[in-house]
Amino acid sequence: MNGHPAVEPTGPTAAPPASRVLALRGATQAASNDPHEIVRATTELLRELVTRNALDPADLISIWFTASPDLTAAYPARAAREMGFVDVPLMCASEIDVPGGSPRAVRVLIHTHSARPRAEAAHVYLHGAASLRPDLVTGAPAGSAEA
Ligand SMILES: C=C(O[C@@H]1C=C(C(=O)O)C=C[C@H]1O)C(=O)O
């Protein structure tokens, strides 16, 4: 051996990691299967996630979207690109067509670097999608879309 420890020291004296990975969920409901409405609803959802979690766009790792099978007029990822997330890997897919599933639903899963612990993640469910996960719907801050 060369005298150096094989691994970085751990325990109370070790420096905290500069950054952790945080996953955030969200969902919303578009007014209709129209490109403008899909982009509008998705933009609102992304803005709320960014605001409520104080996200720095430079920290974003990737963004996954699903659209319910009745939404076919546009890719929700378009909203992210139009917001300036042009170098963030994006993906869209069709949601599972479960009987009774939420209509016109855009769902999102964001992975980001963040110092925020998972317990403090603010997941965002807007409009008709709020009924999907009532356990995750928290009070919206002043000035939010729901106000
Ligand atoms: C309930 C939701 O819809 C679907 C069901 C999920 C679940 O059961 O955990 C997760 C994502 C969606 O596929 C949601 O978007 O949160």
The ligand as a Gaussian input file, in Angstrom:
#p B3LYP/6-31G(d) Opt

LIG

0 1
 C      -51.127000       7.721000      -8.671000
 C      -50.483000       8.164000      -9.751000
 O      -50.656000       7.579000     -11.002000
 C      -50.005000       6.382000     -11.383000
 C      -49.862000       5.457000     -10.245000
 C      -48.748000       5.524000      -9.450000
 C      -48.699000       4.793000      -8.170000
 O      -49.568000       3.958000      -7.945000
 O      -47.792000       5.068000      -7.371000
 C      -47.615000       6.298000      -9.828000
 C      -47.591000       6.936000     -11.013000
 C      -48.658000       6.728000     -12.023000
 O      -48.244000       5.664000     -12.852000
 C      -49.568000       9.306000      -9.687000
 O      -49.266000       9.899000     -10.718000
 O      -49.099000       9.647000      -8.572000

